[in-house]
Amino acid sequence: MGHDAQYHERSELKVLGNEGQHRSHWRSITSYPAKVGCSVSALNDELENSEFDDGERPRIPSETIEPMHALGREQWALRRSNEVLRKALAFSLMVERERLSRLMLFSTRLWNLVT
């Protein structure tokens, strides 16, 4: 949301306090952001995070998630490096093929001059 922690707590308390006035949890969430100028998804994310933090909802601990994200970034970097190496090898092979082709042409012409 981009506001301070107290603002988040007040927003969560306001939404949770107004749940009785609405038919569903989602309606109580969607009714509040327009009044304070934040998005519904931002408020919903904050509510979910507070439920995770309070132990009301299960989730993978952030101590586990961060190494997984780091591994994903490392995997992406390795794939990109492999792609660069593949392209460099293909270019190198193309250059070598061209060099050998010219060498064969030169040696054929030289052979024809000698014989």
Secondary structure as UniProt FT lines:
FT   HELIX           5..17
FT   HELIX           19..21
FT   HELIX           25..31
FT   HELIX           33..36
FT   HELIX           40..53
FT   TURN            54..55
FT   HELIX           62..114
//
